[in-house]
Amino acid sequence: MRDIEVYFTEINEEWDKEISKYNFDIYHLSGWINASNVIEEGKPQGIIAEYKEKKFFLPIIIREIDSEYWDAISPYGYGGPVIDKSLTHLEIDMILEEIKTFLYKAGCVSLFTRLNPILNKEWDSTIGTSVAHGFTLISDLSKSEDEHWKETQNQHRRGIKKALKMNIGAKIEDLSEQRIKVFSEIYRETMTKVGASEYYFFDDSYIYELANNLQDRLFLVTAYQDDNAIASSIYTICKESGIMQFYLGGTLNDYRNLQPSKLITHIAREWGRKNGYKVLHFGGGLGCSSDSLYEYKKGFSSQELEFKTWRLISNLEKYTELVIANNELTEVELESSFFPLYRDVPVHEQLSQTEEVVD
């Protein structure tokens, strides 16, 4: 009606070629989206809207409700839409209204999208509901080595110096099969220590698939003492947009006092600066709260970005019916901000990242 065309497309190499013409992050690539399907347990699908030769891309994971209806969630991580930067806020709202109608006709009840704090920071749609959850932290990699050291808090400087004094070394590594096994052992020990839910104990197959699909866009920074790996973190990189991101990490319990994670972050930031990346995104606290993890990351940079999710109910009648049918919901839960409300699942579905416990 408004010369807006909306259609589904497969998440594959053709999808990657299309979004590569725009400003995107690793979370928008087919390799990431298809690997995320291991976690979200659905069907990867792309939505493209075209308006006056301008395009709007939205990657989703379709989750079946019944034989007729389904809902969708964005792939794990900081995804969100990829948007032609010439589109105005009004044009984006027009497109989203058409997407809502398209989804309704396709049997979609609701859509939950995690917005990218960097690429979607100007998001201001009147369609659906945007919810602010807190802040994430970034380091400006255009700064000099001296500037980075000055913005590093004193306790972190001491931790880095302590690690070096104790002969801890950190290496940049690719994700070989053996290194993934080592990383997984460290990561699982950390998740056990913090009492993480089963959801966060990612199966090795997920890491293998990420490595196979995105080998040139992922690397490890691993800390060693006497050739023993004692801490390790996965970082993602997207050269096209200049974005580098901490993803998952852990430290063996017996070595936490040596502060290896601080050294790892220091080395990763140095690598990003030397290799011409624009920003290192640390993420935020657990659930984007201002907790000890957030304060730990703030020790490397105090520059904040707001993290938002976007929720769309495309079929209100069916949504309401499903909420009513969920007899397990308490009155408190019915008043919560969980989305979609009819899915009685742990709150981790709404969060964007698993984070490492701090030293």
PyMOL commands that set and color helices and strands:
alter all, ss='L'
color gray80, all
select helices_A, chain A and resi 13-19+26-28+30-40+89-106+145-151+154-165+177-193+198-200+204-213+215-217+253-258+260-274+286-288+292-298+316-325+331-334+347-350
alter helices_A, ss='H'
color red, helices_A
select strands_A, chain A and resi 4-9+43-51+54-64+70-73+82-83+108-114+129-140+169-173+218-225+228-238+243-251+279-284+303-313
alter strands_A, ss='S'
color yellow, strands_A
deselect
rebuild
show_as cartoon
